[in-house]
């Protein structure tokens, strides 16, 4: 009987040890599950915090665009423009083609007018009766707007040697003043200075282009805003807010949106979310103060145009 009693006690201990092991294992699984869930929640929270750290200019939410995917012909879209701010037709150019493209937002197909076989074109602007195209090497082309709609035109005029040696990507047209502004991306005259040079031209109704002055961006002001000692700033697009008359300067390389007053004094710098602004190359405002920014695509990725609706800030 004593042997049987000891045996039962031994079995009880074994069962107790097994149950304790299972309980500990269960507890470990629960703890591990909680740890994984907590880690996942932390990752999501961190991502949310990171997203919320991207600021936007007053009246805009740069985190909530309306996105229009552009057709394959415009995968390498670099510049966009409107005629007198009317956004129902977008005028655009592609890096490699000497064509003026035009289409409605969301169209699955685009139309174009060819004026040159090939060329590294970076931006487009509409100024009165002329369309202006900018090549990266600083050459301008003027095309009568009346020619847009034809398959091709021989009426384009080429303007060389107006700009210093360098690389150019930013172009803006002031249709009221019949002037265009050109902003340098890499210029020989800016290599050793903390400035970015810009140039102003008068555009006549017949397409004649004449120098009318210039302007400078103080890069030190961008560095001050970003709390850094050095930044190699390379702008890719230029536009003017029709409501505030502030200048908006976009940099694809730096993933920055710089805002300057009418006298080119920089007062705000916004870091752009690279998940949204994958390669921002073009920018324009419509007459309703909505902001449009185009992203250049790649082999497997379509180009797009993003619309940021303006909402008047509450006082």
C-alpha positions, 0 to 999 in steps of 0.5 A: 500500500505504501508503494502504491501511495508513493506511486500515486504521489509521484504521478501527481507530481508529474502531472503537476509539473506537466501542467506547470510547464504547459501553463508557463508555455501558455504564459510565454505565448501570451507574453510573446503575442502581446510583445509582437502586438505592442511592437506592431502598434509601436511601428504603426504609431511611429509611422503615423508620427513620422507622417504627421511631422510633414508640414504644409503651407497654409490652406493646403494639406500636402499629405492628401492629394487627388492623384491623376495618373498620366498616360505612358507618353508622359511617363517622364513628365517634367513641367505643367501649366494652365492657360490663364489659370483654367485647370480643365486643360493641362499643358505639359511636356516630356523630358525627351520629346519636342512636343506640347502635350494637352489633356484634361485631368484624368484623361486616358489619352493625350494629344500633342503638337510637335515642334522639334524632333528631340530635346531635353525639355524641363518646363513649360509656360503659357504667356499671352499668345505664346507657349514657352518651352525650356531646355535644360541647357538654358535654351528657350522656344516660343510657339504660337498658342494658335498652333497648338492643336495641329499635329506639328508646327514649323512656327517655333522660334529658338532663343539661345545665349540668353542664359549663363552656362548651366542647367535649368528646370524652373519656368514661370509665366506672368501672363499679366506682365507678359514676362517669364521667370527662369530659375537655375538648377546648376549654374556656373555663376552660383558654384561658389556662392550661397545663392541661386540665380534667376532671370526675367524675360519679356515675351512679346506677342510675336514670340520675341524674348528680351532680357528684363533683369534677374533675382537671387535666392539666398540659400543661407535662409533655407539652411537657417530654416532647416537648422543645417550648415550646408545644403546643395539646393537644386530647384526643379520647378517654380510657381506663384501663389495667385492669392498671396503672391508668394513664390513656391520653389520646388526641389525634387533632389532635396525633397523640399518646397520653399516659399518666398515672398514677392521680393524673393525673401524665403520665409518657409521651407517644407520637407516633402514626404518621399512616398507622395513626392517620388520625383516632383518635377512640375508645379502650377497653380490654377485660378482657384488657388489649387496647387498641382505638382507632377511626379516623373515616373520610371519604367515600371511606374507611371507619372502622375499629377497631384492636386492639392485643393486650397481651403481657406484657413479659419480665422 
